[in-house]
Amino acid sequence: MTARRKLSRWDFGSIGFSLGFMFAIVLNILTTIFNISSQLIFVILNVLISLNIAFFIFSKKRRGEKIL
């Protein structure tokens, strides 16, 4: 196991989660401005989180690593 591979896996996870948090903050600001119903935002966030997890598992399977 090389250090480079470990770092890239950690980078992928941190980038995905930071993008998710940034999108959540942007959605929060948009809701305060436009007063969108909060139910819609929870649906969008759920879809984004599940897509993020699915993409993470898919990328690990492509490289032939164990998922957990």
N, CA, C and O atoms as a Tripos MOL2 file, in Angstrom:
@<TRIPOS>MOLECULE
protein
  272   271    68     0     0
PROTEIN
NO_CHARGES

@<TRIPOS>ATOM
      1 N           0.8520   -1.1920    0.0000 N.3       1 MET1
      2 CA          0.0000    0.0000    0.0000 C.3       1 MET1
      3 C           0.8910    1.2460    0.0000 C.2       1 MET1
      4 O           1.5890    1.5180    0.9770 O.2       1 MET1
      5 N           0.8620    1.9740   -1.0670 N.am      2 THR2
      6 CA          1.7000    3.1710   -1.1290 C.3       2 THR2
      7 C           0.9930    4.3560   -0.4860 C.2       2 THR2
      8 O          -0.2330    4.3820   -0.3750 O.2       2 THR2
      9 N           1.7780    5.3250   -0.0680 N.am      3 ALA3
     10 CA          1.2070    6.5130    0.5880 C.3       3 ALA3
     11 C           0.3810    7.3270   -0.4010 C.2       3 ALA3
     12 O          -0.5980    7.9700   -0.0220 O.2       3 ALA3
     13 N           0.7790    7.2950   -1.6720 N.am      4 ARG4
     14 CA          0.0670    8.0820   -2.6740 C.3       4 ARG4
     15 C          -1.3750    7.5980   -2.8260 C.2       4 ARG4
     16 O          -2.2990    8.4060   -2.9220 O.2       4 ARG4
     17 N          -1.5630    6.2660   -2.8490 N.am      5 ARG5
     18 CA         -2.9010    5.7140   -3.0100 C.3       5 ARG5
     19 C          -3.7780    6.0530   -1.8040 C.2       5 ARG5
     20 O          -4.9540    6.3840   -1.9580 O.2       5 ARG5
     21 N          -3.2000    5.9680   -0.6040 N.am      6 LYS6
     22 CA         -3.9350    6.2980    0.6060 C.3       6 LYS6
     23 C          -4.3850    7.7590    0.5620 C.2       6 LYS6
     24 O          -5.5260    8.0810    0.8940 O.2       6 LYS6
     25 N          -3.4640    8.6370    0.1450 N.am      7 LEU7
     26 CA         -3.7570   10.0660    0.1020 C.3       7 LEU7
     27 C          -4.8710   10.3630   -0.8970 C.2       7 LEU7
     28 O          -5.7530   11.1750   -0.6190 O.2       7 LEU7
     29 N          -4.8380    9.7040   -2.0680 N.am      8 SER8
     30 CA         -5.8520    9.9910   -3.0800 C.3       8 SER8
     31 C          -7.2300    9.5480   -2.5900 C.2       8 SER8
     32 O          -8.2270   10.2210   -2.8520 O.2       8 SER8
     33 N          -7.2920    8.4140   -1.8760 N.am      9 ARG9
     34 CA         -8.5850    7.9650   -1.3610 C.3       9 ARG9
     35 C          -9.1110    8.9670   -0.3300 C.2       9 ARG9
     36 O         -10.2960    9.3000   -0.3270 O.2       9 ARG9
     37 N          -8.2180    9.4450    0.5460 N.am     10 TRP10
     38 CA         -8.6250   10.4140    1.5620 C.3      10 TRP10
     39 C          -9.0600   11.7160    0.8990 C.2      10 TRP10
     40 O         -10.0490   12.3230    1.3080 O.2      10 TRP10
     41 N          -8.3170   12.1470   -0.1330 N.am     11 ASP11
     42 CA         -8.6680   13.3780   -0.8500 C.3      11 ASP11
     43 C         -10.0470   13.2590   -1.4710 C.2      11 ASP11
     44 O         -10.8410   14.1970   -1.4050 O.2      11 ASP11
     45 N         -10.3420   12.1040   -2.0810 N.am     12 PHE12
     46 CA        -11.6400   11.9340   -2.7370 C.3      12 PHE12
     47 C         -12.7740   12.0820   -1.7310 C.2      12 PHE12
     48 O         -13.7620   12.7660   -2.0000 O.2      12 PHE12
     49 N         -12.6360   11.4430   -0.5710 N.am     13 GLY13
     50 CA        -13.6820   11.5350    0.4410 C.3      13 GLY13
     51 C         -13.8470   12.9480    0.9560 C.2      13 GLY13
     52 O         -14.9700   13.4280    1.1090 O.2      13 GLY13
     53 N         -12.7270   13.6250    1.2300 N.am     14 SER14
     54 CA        -12.8170   14.9740    1.7990 C.3      14 SER14
     55 C         -13.3790   15.9520    0.7790 C.2      14 SER14
     56 O         -14.1550   16.8380    1.1370 O.2      14 SER14
     57 N         -12.9980   15.8050   -0.4860 N.am     15 ILE15
     58 CA        -13.5170   16.7030   -1.5200 C.3      15 ILE15
     59 C         -15.0200   16.5040   -1.6720 C.2      15 ILE15
     60 O         -15.7700   17.4750   -1.7730 O.2      15 ILE15
     61 N         -15.4610   15.2410   -1.6890 N.am     16 GLY16
     62 CA        -16.8940   14.9740   -1.8210 C.3      16 GLY16
     63 C         -17.6950   15.5720   -0.6800 C.2      16 GLY16
     64 O         -18.7300   16.1990   -0.9020 O.2      16 GLY16
     65 N         -17.2120   15.3760    0.5540 N.am     17 PHE17
     66 CA        -17.9790   15.8770    1.6910 C.3      17 PHE17
     67 C         -17.9310   17.3950    1.7710 C.2      17 PHE17
     68 O         -18.9270   18.0170    2.1400 O.2      17 PHE17
     69 N         -16.7890   18.0120    1.4300 N.am     18 SER18
     70 CA        -16.7220   19.4780    1.4740 C.3      18 SER18
     71 C         -17.6330   20.0830    0.4160 C.2      18 SER18
     72 O         -18.2600   21.1140    0.6570 O.2      18 SER18
     73 N         -17.7140   19.4470   -0.7640 N.am     19 LEU19
     74 CA        -18.6480   19.9240   -1.7870 C.3      19 LEU19
     75 C         -20.0810   19.8090   -1.2920 C.2      19 LEU19
     76 O         -20.8980   20.7000   -1.5200 O.2      19 LEU19
     77 N         -20.3830   18.7070   -0.6140 N.am     20 GLY20
     78 CA        -21.7280   18.5350   -0.0650 C.3      20 GLY20
     79 C         -22.0720   19.6080    0.9520 C.2      20 GLY20
     80 O         -23.1730   20.1580    0.9340 O.2      20 GLY20
     81 N         -21.1180   19.9120    1.8520 N.am     21 PHE21
     82 CA        -21.3740   20.9470    2.8550 C.3      21 PHE21
     83 C         -21.5240   22.3150    2.2040 C.2      21 PHE21
     84 O         -22.3830   23.0990    2.6050 O.2      21 PHE21
     85 N         -20.6900   22.6130    1.1920 N.am     22 MET22
     86 CA        -20.8040   23.9020    0.5050 C.3      22 MET22
     87 C         -22.1660   24.0260   -0.1630 C.2      22 MET22
     88 O         -22.7930   25.0840   -0.1120 O.2      22 MET22
     89 N         -22.6270   22.9340   -0.7960 N.am     23 PHE23
     90 CA        -23.9330   22.9640   -1.4530 C.3      23 PHE23
     91 C         -25.0430   23.1510   -0.4310 C.2      23 PHE23
     92 O         -26.0240   23.8470   -0.6950 O.2      23 PHE23
     93 N         -24.8910   22.5250    0.7490 N.am     24 ALA24
     94 CA        -25.8980   22.6900    1.8010 C.3      24 ALA24
     95 C         -25.9560   24.1420    2.2660 C.2      24 ALA24
     96 O         -27.0400   24.6760    2.4980 O.2      24 ALA24
     97 N         -24.7950   24.7840    2.4040 N.am     25 ILE25
     98 CA        -24.7710   26.1900    2.8200 C.3      25 ILE25
     99 C         -25.4310   27.0670    1.7620 C.2      25 ILE25
    100 O         -26.2140   27.9600    2.0880 O.2      25 ILE25
    101 N         -25.1110   26.8080    0.4840 N.am     26 VAL26
    102 CA        -25.7130   27.5910   -0.6040 C.3      26 VAL26
    103 C         -27.2280   27.4180   -0.6040 C.2      26 VAL26
    104 O         -27.9660   28.3900   -0.7650 O.2      26 VAL26
    105 N         -27.6980   26.1700   -0.4220 N.am     27 LEU27
    106 CA        -29.1440   25.9260   -0.3690 C.3      27 LEU27
    107 C         -29.7770   26.6570    0.7980 C.2      27 LEU27
    108 O         -30.8770   27.1950    0.6720 O.2      27 LEU27
    109 N         -29.0920   26.6810    1.9340 N.am     28 ASN28
    110 CA        -29.6100   27.3790    3.1050 C.3      28 ASN28
    111 C         -29.7780   28.8680    2.8170 C.2      28 ASN28
    112 O         -30.8000   29.4580    3.1690 O.2      28 ASN28
    113 N         -28.7780   29.4770    2.1770 N.am     29 ILE29
    114 CA        -28.8580   30.8990    1.8200 C.3      29 ILE29
    115 C         -30.0030   31.1280    0.8350 C.2      29 ILE29
    116 O         -30.7640   32.0860    0.9720 O.2      29 ILE29
    117 N         -30.1210   30.2420   -0.1600 N.am     30 LEU30
    118 CA        -31.1920   30.3890   -1.1510 C.3      30 LEU30
    119 C         -32.5640   30.2920   -0.5070 C.2      30 LEU30
    120 O         -33.4850   31.0100   -0.8970 O.2      30 LEU30
    121 N         -32.7090   29.4090    0.4780 N.am     31 THR31
    122 CA        -34.0240   29.2730    1.1160 C.3      31 THR31
    123 C         -34.3810   30.5230    1.8920 C.2      31 THR31
    124 O         -35.5410   30.9350    1.9020 O.2      31 THR31
    125 N         -33.3930   31.1420    2.5500 N.am     32 THR32
    126 CA        -33.7020   32.3630    3.2950 C.3      32 THR32
    127 C         -34.0710   33.4910    2.3400 C.2      32 THR32
    128 O         -34.9090   34.3290    2.6720 O.2      32 THR32
    129 N         -33.4550   33.5230    1.1540 N.am     33 ILE33
    130 CA        -33.7560   34.5960    0.2030 C.3      33 ILE33
    131 C         -35.1060   34.3500   -0.4720 C.2      33 ILE33
    132 O         -35.9710   35.2260   -0.4780 O.2      33 ILE33
    133 N         -35.2800   33.1600   -1.0380 N.am     34 PHE34
    134 CA        -36.4670   32.8950   -1.8530 C.3      34 PHE34
    135 C         -37.5850   32.1930   -1.0980 C.2      34 PHE34
    136 O         -38.6780   32.0130   -1.6350 O.2      34 PHE34
    137 N         -37.3190   31.7920    0.1570 N.am     35 ASN35
    138 CA        -38.3360   31.1630    1.0020 C.3      35 ASN35
    139 C         -38.9130   29.9010    0.3480 C.2      35 ASN35
    140 O         -40.1290   29.7200    0.2730 O.2      35 ASN35
    141 N         -38.0130   29.0410   -0.1180 N.am     36 ILE36
    142 CA        -38.4390   27.7620   -0.6960 C.3      36 ILE36
    143 C         -38.8130   26.8270    0.4550 C.2      36 ILE36
    144 O         -38.2690   26.9350    1.5540 O.2      36 ILE36
    145 N         -39.7310   25.9230    0.1970 N.am     37 SER37
    146 CA        -40.1340   24.9950    1.2620 C.3      37 SER37
    147 C         -38.9560   24.1020    1.6470 C.2      37 SER37
    148 O         -38.2000   23.6480    0.7880 O.2      37 SER37
    149 N         -38.8100   23.8590    2.9490 N.am     38 SER38
    150 CA        -37.6520   23.1080    3.4380 C.3      38 SER38
    151 C         -37.7310   21.6290    3.0580 C.2      38 SER38
    152 O         -36.7050   20.9490    3.0030 O.2      38 SER38
    153 N         -38.9400   21.1270    2.7960 N.am     39 GLN39
    154 CA        -39.0920   19.7150    2.4290 C.3      39 GLN39
    155 C         -38.3200   19.3990    1.1480 C.2      39 GLN39
    156 O         -37.6610   18.3640    1.0440 O.2      39 GLN39
    157 N         -38.4130   20.3020    0.1850 N.am     40 LEU40
    158 CA        -37.7260   20.1020   -1.0920 C.3      40 LEU40
    159 C         -36.2160   20.0200   -0.8920 C.2      40 LEU40
    160 O         -35.5360   19.2220   -1.5370 O.2      40 LEU40
    161 N         -35.6980   20.8610    0.0190 N.am     41 ILE41
    162 CA        -34.2520   20.8770    0.2550 C.3      41 ILE41
    163 C         -33.7870   19.5610    0.8680 C.2      41 ILE41
    164 O         -32.7230   19.0530    0.5150 O.2      41 ILE41
    165 N         -34.5880   19.0040    1.7930 N.am     42 PHE42
    166 CA        -34.1960   17.7260    2.3890 C.3      42 PHE42
    167 C         -34.1690   16.6250    1.3370 C.2      42 PHE42
    168 O         -33.3010   15.7530    1.3750 O.2      42 PHE42
    169 N         -35.1110   16.6570    0.4010 N.am     43 VAL43
    170 CA        -35.1200   15.6580   -0.6730 C.3      43 VAL43
    171 C         -33.8610   15.7940   -1.5200 C.2      43 VAL43
    172 O         -33.2080   14.8000   -1.8370 O.2      43 VAL43
    173 N         -33.5220   17.0400   -1.8900 N.am     44 ILE44
    174 CA        -32.3380   17.2650   -2.7240 C.3      44 ILE44
    175 C         -31.0720   16.8150   -1.9950 C.2      44 ILE44
    176 O         -30.2020   16.1770   -2.5880 O.2      44 ILE44
    177 N         -30.9730   17.1530   -0.6970 N.am     45 LEU45
    178 CA        -29.7850   16.7670    0.0730 C.3      45 LEU45
    179 C         -29.6760   15.2490    0.1910 C.2      45 LEU45
    180 O         -28.5810   14.6960    0.0890 O.2      45 LEU45
    181 N         -30.8090   14.5710    0.4060 N.am     46 ASN46
    182 CA        -30.7880   13.1060    0.4880 C.3      46 ASN46
    183 C         -30.2860   12.4960   -0.8100 C.2      46 ASN46
    184 O         -29.4670   11.5760   -0.7940 O.2      46 ASN46
    185 N         -30.7760   13.0080   -1.9400 N.am     47 VAL47
    186 CA        -30.3360   12.4900   -3.2370 C.3      47 VAL47
    187 C         -28.8410   12.7140   -3.4230 C.2      47 VAL47
    188 O         -28.1270   11.8260   -3.8880 O.2      47 VAL47
    189 N         -28.3690   13.9110   -3.0560 N.am     48 LEU48
    190 CA        -26.9430   14.2150   -3.2190 C.3      48 LEU48
    191 C         -26.0760   13.3100   -2.3610 C.2      48 LEU48
    192 O         -25.0490   12.8100   -2.8220 O.2      48 LEU48
    193 N         -26.4840   13.0950   -1.1100 N.am     49 ILE49
    194 CA        -25.6870   12.2560   -0.2080 C.3      49 ILE49
    195 C         -25.6430   10.8160   -0.7190 C.2      49 ILE49
    196 O         -24.5880   10.1820   -0.7010 O.2      49 ILE49
    197 N         -26.7910   10.2950   -1.1770 N.am     50 SER50
    198 CA        -26.8090    8.9160   -1.6740 C.3      50 SER50
    199 C         -25.9800    8.7890   -2.9510 C.2      50 SER50
    200 O         -25.3020    7.7810   -3.1480 O.2      50 SER50
    201 N         -26.0270    9.8000   -3.8200 N.am     51 LEU51
    202 CA        -25.2020    9.7690   -5.0290 C.3      51 LEU51
    203 C         -23.7210    9.7980   -4.6700 C.2      51 LEU51
    204 O         -22.9110    9.1080   -5.2880 O.2      51 LEU51
    205 N         -23.3740   10.6010   -3.6650 N.am     52 ASN52
    206 CA        -21.9830   10.6930   -3.2300 C.3      52 ASN52
    207 C         -21.4850    9.3390   -2.7240 C.2      52 ASN52
    208 O         -20.3890    8.9050   -3.0790 O.2      52 ASN52
    209 N         -22.2980    8.6700   -1.8890 N.am     53 ILE53
    210 CA        -21.9080    7.3640   -1.3470 C.3      53 ILE53
    211 C         -21.8060    6.3280   -2.4670 C.2      53 ILE53
    212 O         -20.8710    5.5280   -2.4970 O.2      53 ILE53
    213 N         -22.7790    6.3480   -3.3910 N.am     54 ALA54
    214 CA        -22.7670    5.3840   -4.4930 C.3      54 ALA54
    215 C         -21.5290    5.5840   -5.3670 C.2      54 ALA54
    216 O         -20.9020    4.6110   -5.7850 O.2      54 ALA54
    217 N         -21.1790    6.8290   -5.6430 N.am     55 PHE55
    218 CA        -20.0060    7.1080   -6.4680 C.3      55 PHE55
    219 C         -18.7270    6.6700   -5.7670 C.2      55 PHE55
    220 O         -17.7990    6.1700   -6.4030 O.2      55 PHE55
    221 N         -18.6850    6.8660   -4.4330 N.am     56 PHE56
    222 CA        -17.5140    6.4610   -3.6470 C.3      56 PHE56
    223 C         -17.3280    4.9490   -3.7240 C.2      56 PHE56
    224 O         -16.2180    4.4720   -3.9600 O.2      56 PHE56
    225 N         -18.4200    4.1840   -3.5250 N.am     57 ILE57
    226 CA        -18.3390    2.7200   -3.5810 C.3      57 ILE57
    227 C         -17.9570    2.2710   -4.9880 C.2      57 ILE57
    228 O         -17.1480    1.3580   -5.1530 O.2      57 ILE57
    229 N         -18.5450    2.9190   -6.0130 N.am     58 PHE58
    230 CA        -18.2590    2.5420   -7.3930 C.3      58 PHE58
    231 C         -16.7880    2.7640   -7.7250 C.2      58 PHE58
    232 O         -16.1690    1.9290   -8.3840 O.2      58 PHE58
    233 N         -16.2250    3.8830   -7.2730 N.am     59 SER59
    234 CA        -14.8210    4.1660   -7.5820 C.3      59 SER59
    235 C         -13.9050    3.1590   -6.8820 C.2      59 SER59
    236 O         -12.8780    2.7700   -7.4380 O.2      59 SER59
    237 N         -14.2710    2.7340   -5.6640 N.am     60 LYS60
    238 CA        -13.4430    1.7450   -4.9680 C.3      60 LYS60
    239 C         -13.5590    0.3790   -5.6480 C.2      60 LYS60
    240 O         -12.5760   -0.3580   -5.7270 O.2      60 LYS60
    241 N         -14.7540    0.0380   -6.1390 N.am     61 LYS61
    242 CA        -14.9150   -1.2520   -6.8160 C.3      61 LYS61
    243 C         -14.1240   -1.2750   -8.1160 C.2      61 LYS61
    244 O         -13.5700   -2.3120   -8.4790 O.2      61 LYS61
    245 N         -14.0610   -0.1560   -8.8190 N.am     62 ARG62
    246 CA        -13.3190   -0.1160  -10.0710 C.3      62 ARG62
    247 C         -11.8360   -0.3510   -9.8410 C.2      62 ARG62
    248 O         -11.1610   -0.9630  -10.6690 O.2      62 ARG62
    249 N         -11.3280    0.1430   -8.7040 N.am     63 ARG63
    250 CA         -9.9130   -0.0580   -8.4050 C.3      63 ARG63
    251 C          -9.6560   -1.4140   -7.7590 C.2      63 ARG63
    252 O          -8.5060   -1.7790   -7.5170 O.2      63 ARG63
    253 N         -10.7260   -2.1660   -7.4770 N.am     64 GLY64
    254 CA        -10.5580   -3.4900   -6.9090 C.3      64 GLY64
    255 C         -10.2320   -3.4970   -5.4330 C.2      64 GLY64
    256 O          -9.5990   -4.4330   -4.9450 O.2      64 GLY64
    257 N         -10.6570   -2.4620   -4.7040 N.am     65 GLU65
    258 CA        -10.4000   -2.4210   -3.2660 C.3      65 GLU65
    259 C         -11.6150   -2.9220   -2.5070 C.2      65 GLU65
    260 O         -12.7090   -3.0270   -3.0620 O.2      65 GLU65
    261 N         -11.4110   -3.2300   -1.2310 N.am     66 LYS66
    262 CA        -12.5420   -3.6090   -0.3900 C.3      66 LYS66
    263 C         -13.3440   -2.3650   -0.0370 C.2      66 LYS66
    264 O         -12.7810   -1.2880    0.1540 O.2      66 LYS66
    265 N         -14.6740   -2.5210    0.0500 N.am     67 ILE67
    266 CA        -15.5310   -1.3510    0.2450 C.3      67 ILE67
    267 C         -15.3730   -0.7830    1.6480 C.2      67 ILE67
    268 O         -15.3020    0.4340    1.8160 O.2      67 ILE67
    269 N         -15.3190   -1.6500    2.6640 N.am     68 LEU68
    270 CA        -15.1940   -1.1380    4.0300 C.3      68 LEU68
    271 C         -13.8660   -1.5960    4.6270 C.2      68 LEU68
    272 O         -13.5610   -1.2730    5.7750 O.2      68 LEU68
@<TRIPOS>BOND
     1     1     2 1
     2     2     3 1
     3     3     4 2
     4     3     5 am
     5     5     6 1
     6     6     7 1
     7     7     8 2
     8     7     9 am
     9     9    10 1
    10    10    11 1
    11    11    12 2
    12    11    13 am
    13    13    14 1
    14    14    15 1
    15    15    16 2
    16    15    17 am
    17    17    18 1
    18    18    19 1
    19    19    20 2
    20    19    21 am
    21    21    22 1
    22    22    23 1
    23    23    24 2
    24    23    25 am
    25    25    26 1
    26    26    27 1
    27    27    28 2
    28    27    29 am
    29    29    30 1
    30    30    31 1
    31    31    32 2
    32    31    33 am
    33    33    34 1
    34    34    35 1
    35    35    36 2
    36    35    37 am
    37    37    38 1
    38    38    39 1
    39    39    40 2
    40    39    41 am
    41    41    42 1
    42    42    43 1
    43    43    44 2
    44    43    45 am
    45    45    46 1
    46    46    47 1
    47    47    48 2
    48    47    49 am
    49    49    50 1
    50    50    51 1
    51    51    52 2
    52    51    53 am
    53    53    54 1
    54    54    55 1
    55    55    56 2
    56    55    57 am
    57    57    58 1
    58    58    59 1
    59    59    60 2
    60    59    61 am
    61    61    62 1
    62    62    63 1
    63    63    64 2
    64    63    65 am
    65    65    66 1
    66    66    67 1
    67    67    68 2
    68    67    69 am
    69    69    70 1
    70    70    71 1
    71    71    72 2
    72    71    73 am
    73    73    74 1
    74    74    75 1
    75    75    76 2
    76    75    77 am
    77    77    78 1
    78    78    79 1
    79    79    80 2
    80    79    81 am
    81    81    82 1
    82    82    83 1
    83    83    84 2
    84    83    85 am
    85    85    86 1
    86    86    87 1
    87    87    88 2
    88    87    89 am
    89    89    90 1
    90    90    91 1
    91    91    92 2
    92    91    93 am
    93    93    94 1
    94    94    95 1
    95    95    96 2
    96    95    97 am
    97    97    98 1
    98    98    99 1
    99    99   100 2
   100    99   101 am
   101   101   102 1
   102   102   103 1
   103   103   104 2
   104   103   105 am
   105   105   106 1
   106   106   107 1
   107   107   108 2
   108   107   109 am
   109   109   110 1
   110   110   111 1
   111   111   112 2
   112   111   113 am
   113   113   114 1
   114   114   115 1
   115   115   116 2
   116   115   117 am
   117   117   118 1
   118   118   119 1
   119   119   120 2
   120   119   121 am
   121   121   122 1
   122   122   123 1
   123   123   124 2
   124   123   125 am
   125   125   126 1
   126   126   127 1
   127   127   128 2
   128   127   129 am
   129   129   130 1
   130   130   131 1
   131   131   132 2
   132   131   133 am
   133   133   134 1
   134   134   135 1
   135   135   136 2
   136   135   137 am
   137   137   138 1
   138   138   139 1
   139   139   140 2
   140   139   141 am
   141   141   142 1
   142   142   143 1
   143   143   144 2
   144   143   145 am
   145   145   146 1
   146   146   147 1
   147   147   148 2
   148   147   149 am
   149   149   150 1
   150   150   151 1
   151   151   152 2
   152   151   153 am
   153   153   154 1
   154   154   155 1
   155   155   156 2
   156   155   157 am
   157   157   158 1
   158   158   159 1
   159   159   160 2
   160   159   161 am
   161   161   162 1
   162   162   163 1
   163   163   164 2
   164   163   165 am
   165   165   166 1
   166   166   167 1
   167   167   168 2
   168   167   169 am
   169   169   170 1
   170   170   171 1
   171   171   172 2
   172   171   173 am
   173   173   174 1
   174   174   175 1
   175   175   176 2
   176   175   177 am
   177   177   178 1
   178   178   179 1
   179   179   180 2
   180   179   181 am
   181   181   182 1
   182   182   183 1
   183   183   184 2
   184   183   185 am
   185   185   186 1
   186   186   187 1
   187   187   188 2
   188   187   189 am
   189   189   190 1
   190   190   191 1
   191   191   192 2
   192   191   193 am
   193   193   194 1
   194   194   195 1
   195   195   196 2
   196   195   197 am
   197   197   198 1
   198   198   199 1
   199   199   200 2
   200   199   201 am
   201   201   202 1
   202   202   203 1
   203   203   204 2
   204   203   205 am
   205   205   206 1
   206   206   207 1
   207   207   208 2
   208   207   209 am
   209   209   210 1
   210   210   211 1
   211   211   212 2
   212   211   213 am
   213   213   214 1
   214   214   215 1
   215   215   216 2
   216   215   217 am
   217   217   218 1
   218   218   219 1
   219   219   220 2
   220   219   221 am
   221   221   222 1
   222   222   223 1
   223   223   224 2
   224   223   225 am
   225   225   226 1
   226   226   227 1
   227   227   228 2
   228   227   229 am
   229   229   230 1
   230   230   231 1
   231   231   232 2
   232   231   233 am
   233   233   234 1
   234   234   235 1
   235   235   236 2
   236   235   237 am
   237   237   238 1
   238   238   239 1
   239   239   240 2
   240   239   241 am
   241   241   242 1
   242   242   243 1
   243   243   244 2
   244   243   245 am
   245   245   246 1
   246   246   247 1
   247   247   248 2
   248   247   249 am
   249   249   250 1
   250   250   251 1
   251   251   252 2
   252   251   253 am
   253   253   254 1
   254   254   255 1
   255   255   256 2
   256   255   257 am
   257   257   258 1
   258   258   259 1
   259   259   260 2
   260   259   261 am
   261   261   262 1
   262   262   263 1
   263   263   264 2
   264   263   265 am
   265   265   266 1
   266   266   267 1
   267   267   268 2
   268   267   269 am
   269   269   270 1
   270   270   271 1
   271   271   272 2
@<TRIPOS>SUBSTRUCTURE
     1 MET1         2 RESIDUE 1 A MET
     2 THR2         6 RESIDUE 1 A THR
     3 ALA3        10 RESIDUE 1 A ALA
     4 ARG4        14 RESIDUE 1 A ARG
     5 ARG5        18 RESIDUE 1 A ARG
     6 LYS6        22 RESIDUE 1 A LYS
     7 LEU7        26 RESIDUE 1 A LEU
     8 SER8        30 RESIDUE 1 A SER
     9 ARG9        34 RESIDUE 1 A ARG
    10 TRP10       38 RESIDUE 1 A TRP
    11 ASP11       42 RESIDUE 1 A ASP
    12 PHE12       46 RESIDUE 1 A PHE
    13 GLY13       50 RESIDUE 1 A GLY
    14 SER14       54 RESIDUE 1 A SER
    15 ILE15       58 RESIDUE 1 A ILE
    16 GLY16       62 RESIDUE 1 A GLY
    17 PHE17       66 RESIDUE 1 A PHE
    18 SER18       70 RESIDUE 1 A SER
    19 LEU19       74 RESIDUE 1 A LEU
    20 GLY20       78 RESIDUE 1 A GLY
    21 PHE21       82 RESIDUE 1 A PHE
    22 MET22       86 RESIDUE 1 A MET
    23 PHE23       90 RESIDUE 1 A PHE
    24 ALA24       94 RESIDUE 1 A ALA
    25 ILE25       98 RESIDUE 1 A ILE
    26 VAL26      102 RESIDUE 1 A VAL
    27 LEU27      106 RESIDUE 1 A LEU
    28 ASN28      110 RESIDUE 1 A ASN
    29 ILE29      114 RESIDUE 1 A ILE
    30 LEU30      118 RESIDUE 1 A LEU
    31 THR31      122 RESIDUE 1 A THR
    32 THR32      126 RESIDUE 1 A THR
    33 ILE33      130 RESIDUE 1 A ILE
    34 PHE34      134 RESIDUE 1 A PHE
    35 ASN35      138 RESIDUE 1 A ASN
    36 ILE36      142 RESIDUE 1 A ILE
    37 SER37      146 RESIDUE 1 A SER
    38 SER38      150 RESIDUE 1 A SER
    39 GLN39      154 RESIDUE 1 A GLN
    40 LEU40      158 RESIDUE 1 A LEU
    41 ILE41      162 RESIDUE 1 A ILE
    42 PHE42      166 RESIDUE 1 A PHE
    43 VAL43      170 RESIDUE 1 A VAL
    44 ILE44      174 RESIDUE 1 A ILE
    45 LEU45      178 RESIDUE 1 A LEU
    46 ASN46      182 RESIDUE 1 A ASN
    47 VAL47      186 RESIDUE 1 A VAL
    48 LEU48      190 RESIDUE 1 A LEU
    49 ILE49      194 RESIDUE 1 A ILE
    50 SER50      198 RESIDUE 1 A SER
    51 LEU51      202 RESIDUE 1 A LEU
    52 ASN52      206 RESIDUE 1 A ASN
    53 ILE53      210 RESIDUE 1 A ILE
    54 ALA54      214 RESIDUE 1 A ALA
    55 PHE55      218 RESIDUE 1 A PHE
    56 PHE56      222 RESIDUE 1 A PHE
    57 ILE57      226 RESIDUE 1 A ILE
    58 PHE58      230 RESIDUE 1 A PHE
    59 SER59      234 RESIDUE 1 A SER
    60 LYS60      238 RESIDUE 1 A LYS
    61 LYS61      242 RESIDUE 1 A LYS
    62 ARG62      246 RESIDUE 1 A ARG
    63 ARG63      250 RESIDUE 1 A ARG
    64 GLY64      254 RESIDUE 1 A GLY
    65 GLU65      258 RESIDUE 1 A GLU
    66 LYS66      262 RESIDUE 1 A LYS
    67 ILE67      266 RESIDUE 1 A ILE
    68 LEU68      270 RESIDUE 1 A LEU
